[in-house]
Amino acid sequence: MTTPSPELPRVAVRGEAHLEADPEIARIGITVTARGRDRRSALDDLTRRNAAVLDLVKSYGEAVERLETGFLSITPELSTHGRGERVRTYHGSVHLTAELSDFPALGELTARLADLELTRIDGPRWALRPGSPVHGQARRQAVHEAVRRAREYAEALGTSLAALVELADIGGESAEPYGHPGVRARSMAFAAAAENTAPPLDLEPQRQHVYAQVDARFTMAPPRL
């Protein structure tokens, strides 16, 4: 690193950028549950309901960019009465995550999932894609801001910038949602008749806030003070 001196003065500045953008994807969590007096009946009901959810989500084709199963559990519940370890009932659950980029389809799918038996919906969680051009735009804007500020300091001294010495990304960019949390829906313990399909939910995508910060150091032509 160049050592500062009266013949080679330096100026250090911070450039910041804050952008707002519409989300590009949305994720919903889907939890399917079942309960039975024995392990097999709980597992059979869970398998049936899980298959119904998978078939429904996959029926939306390319609107669903990703569908993943997070965990599966079958848990015995012991009776509180009597002696010994007597199993009273079994609880089963499967958790899935779906990622969509088609938001009108998301509203329809969310409503239909919430209409299924013992199915809980969490979300949506709005986001930008990791490779979204908005991130690059924020970084460029932060650099431009750093150069502008450094140039203003140099001009205040009656001189100009000579060279860039260092540019550091101090915090990286991050995207944060703006506004209220997404919709959280839980279905009733029974399914509606097929002909009484729930109307699509009207979901308003949350604006995403993208931040970027850089530290920059420049050398200047020696000012005449």
Secondary structure, DSSP 8 states (H G I E B T S, - for coil): ----BTTB-EEEEEEEEEEEE--SEEEEEEEEEEEESSHHHHHHHHHHHHHHHHHHHHTTGGGEEEEEEEEEEEEEEE-SSSSS--EEEEEEEEEEEEEES-HHHHHHHHHHHHTSTTEEEEEEEEE--TT-HHHHHHHHHHHHHHHHHHHHHHHHTT--EEEEEEEEESS--EEEE-SS---EEE--SS---GGG-----------EEEEEEEEEEEEE-----
